[in-house]
Amino acid sequence: MKDNRYYAGEFPLAIYETKPIPCGDTRGYEVHILTCERDRTMAFWALKSFYHYLGERPPLVVHDDGSLTAESFRLFDHHFPGSTVVRADQADADSRLHESLRSLPLCDLWRFRCEFQLAKKLFDFPCLATEPFIVGIDSDILFFRKPIEILECVQASTPFMASDYQEAYDFDAPGLIPRLNSGLFGLRRDAFDFTLVETLLQAQVDASPAHRFEFWKGWLEQTLLAYLFSRSNGGRILELNRYQISSMLISDDTVSQHFVNDGSRSAFFRWGLRKLDETGFLEKCDSSMP
């Protein structure tokens, strides 16, 4: 019987039976995802649904939060041939990161000495990128239709970012566009201005000196990515009724759904995977591959 327990337990593992998706045939942009051992299966569904409906094969870079096992590295290598999986210890020792943050003490503190893995989305994605445009995807997103707006943006190197249903920022700043979500975004690599990030962090510390030891908590990564996007010329905000978030009902117009950690994450399985199963996604996914 295909009940909620089936979609939370048995069905998700079927993604490991699908055919590999080669990455790297499409150039000009690349996909980055930060994931962990707990969310590995979700990440596979996120990536396979994205690549399937995208119809292109850009390079993929998987960033380890430090918990991925040897089996996870093997599975990513097998299912996404041509991808790059960056182990946490490799990233921590990478000279490109250290050089980029060498004269930025608060950025360096946040990235290397705080237990807050989301900083990697702000620093590691651009420092370890090889293409000029970066698409960031969270593990708890599913795609149900062709992301036409994203394709238009990556082909024109136009920044884009998903909307949010709430104001999820750590601070306000001049020009910061309200209600953006960093679970799905696209930015030119040169838009990641670490000097500006340092200035914003310093302003927070100056406002509250004790904040130096806790500024990395909360929605800081999302706030800063949203600010960098807000400063980009001609950026495109993805429509909330198509690139949905939280517990919004999935409709025939839904391109993607981000099941954030606000109580809606279990719906990734109960609603999202059920919807993909009902539309025959696994069979379509395999039939589109040689």
N, C-alpha and C positions, 0 to 999 in steps of 0.2 A: 504494500500500500504506500502511495506517494504522499505521506503526511509531512508535517514539519520536521519530525525526527529524521526522516529519510533525506530531506534537503539539508539538514544540518550535519548528518553523519556520513551516509553512504554515497550520495550523489556527488558531493564536492570532489571526491577522490577520482571521479571519472575523467577529470581534466588531465590527469597524468597518463591516460590511455590515448590521448589525441596525438596527431602527428606533429613533429617539430615544425617551428616557424623560423626559417632562416632570416637573419637580420643583417642589414648593411647594404642591400642593393640600392636603396634610395639614399641619396646624399643631400647635404644642405642643412639637415637638422637631425637631432638624435633624441631618443627617449631615455629619461632617467627615472628610476624608482628606488626609493629607500624602503627596505623591508626588514622583517625579523623572522625568526623561526616560527613564532606563533602565527604570523600572518602569511606564511609562505603560500599556502593553498589559495588564499584570497588573492595574493599577488599574481599567481598563475592565471586565475580567472580574469583579473583586471587586464593583464597584458594580452592574453589570448583573445579576449573579446575586443580589445582596442585594435590590435593588429588585424584581426579578421575584418572588422567593419571599416578600418582605415583603408585597406586595399593597397597600402604601400609598405615597404620594408626598410624603414630607417634603422640606423644602428641603435642598439639597446645597451644601456649601462645600468647594472644592478648594484646598488650600494648596500653593503652589509652593516647592520647596526651593531654587530659584535656577537650576535647570537646564532647566526646561520651555521649549520653543521656541514660536514664534508658531504653528506648525502644531498643537502640542499644545493651546494655548489655543483655537484654532479648533475642534478636534475635541471638546473638552469642552463648549464652547458649543453645538455642533451636536447632540451626542448627549444632552446633559442640559439642554435648554432651561429657563430659569428658575434655573439654578444660578449660583453666584458663584465665580469663579476668582480667587484672591488672588495676584497676582504677588509675588515675594519683595521687590522694591524697594518696592512699595506697603505691604506689611506692616511693613517696617523703618521706614517713615516715619509709620506710623499713630499718631495722637496718643493713641488709647485705650490702646495698648500702653505708650507712654512714660509716660503719666500713671499707669497701674496699677503700674509698676515704679520710679517716680521716687525713692522713698525706700527702695528695696530694692536695695542695691548688688550683692549676689551674684547675685540674680535678673537684674538688668540686665546684669551681666557675662556670665552664662551665655547669655542670650537674644541680646544684640547684639554681643558681642565674642568669642565662641567659635565655632569652626566645628563646631557640633554641631546639626544641623537638627532632631533629635527634640525639642529644647526647645520647638518650635512647638506640639507636641501639648499641652504643659502650659500655655503662655501664650497662644498665638494662638487656639486653639480657643475658649476662653471669652471672650477680649477682643473677638473679631470675630464672636461669635455674636449672633443676633437672637431666638432662641427660648430658653425657660427650661431646656430639657433637651438635652444633647449626646450624640450617639452617635459614637464614634470607631472607625474601621475602617482597618486597614492594607492596603496594596496587595497583599500576598501571601496573601490569604484568599479562599476560594471557598465559596459556599453551594450546598447540594444539596437542601434541604427548607425548608419554612416555619419561620422562627425564632419559634415560638410564645412561648417564654420572653422573647425580646426585645420582642415586641409587648405582652405583659402588663406588662413593666417600663415601657416608654415611655408606655403609656396611663395608668399609675399614678404616673409620675415616680419610679419605684423604681430606685436605682442598681444597675448590674450590671457584672460583669467576668468575663473568661474565666479559666480555670484554666491552669496551666503544669505541665509534667511535671518541672520542676527548680526549684530555689531560685535565681532569677535577679535578685537584688537587690544593690545596692552597699553597703547597710548595714542594720542592724536598728534597729527603733524600737518603743517600747511600743505594743502593740495592732496592729502590722502583721500582717495575715493572710498566712500563707505561701503560696508558689506561685501567684501571680496573674500574668497576662500582659496587657499594655496594648495588644495588637493588636486587641482588641475589647472596648469598654467603653461604659458609659452613666453619665453623672453630671449632676446638676443644676448649672447654671452657677454658682450661689452656693456650691457645694462647693469651688470652686477658690480656696483660701485662700492667697494669695501671701505673706502675712505669716508664716504657718506654714511655708511652703516656705523662706523666708529663714532662719527660726530653725533649721530642720533643716540647711540648707547651712552656716550659721555654726558649728553644732556639729561638722560634719565638718572644717571649716577649723581650728577651735580644737583639735581632737584631733590634727591634723597640719597645721601652717601651710603646708607646701609643697603641701598638697592644694588650696590656693587656685587653683593654676594647672593643675590636672588633674581637678578634681572633676566636670567635665561629661562625662567619658568613661564608657564602660561602660553600665551599666543604670540610670543615675540617673533618667532620665525615667520608666521603668517603676516604679522604687522609689517615687518620689514620687506618681505616679498611684495606685499600689496603696495607699499610706498614706492619701491623700485618700479613696479608696473605703472603706478600713477604718474611717475615722472617720464615715462616713455611716450613718445609722440605717436598719436594715432592708434592707441591700444584698443582692443575690442573686448568688451565684457560679454561673456557668454550668457545667453538668456536663461533665467532661472526656471522657466517653464519647459525648457528643453534639456538643459544640463542641470539636473535636479540634485537636491541635497536632503539628507535626513529622511523623514518618514513621509515625504510627498508620494502620492499614489503614482505608480508607473502607468503611463498612458501610451497610446500608439504614437504619440509625438515625442516621447522621451528618448533622447539620444544616449544619455548616461545618467547614472544615479550614484551619488556619493553617500555611503552609509556611515556617517560620522559617529564619533564616540559620544553621543548624547542620548543613548538609549535606543538608537535605531540600528545599531550594528548587526543585531541578530537578523534584521530584515534583509541583509545581504544574502542570507541563505533562504529564509522563508519566502521572501518576495522576489528577490533578484534572480537567484538561481532557478527558482520555479518558473519564472517568466522565460528565461533562456531555454530551459528544458521544454516548455510548451511550444516554443517556436522552432525546436529542433536544432538548437545551436551546435551541439556536439557533432551532429552529422554534417551540418553546413561547414563547420570549421574544417573537418577532414576532407570534405569534397572540394574545398577551394585550394587544397595543397596538392602538389604533384605526388 
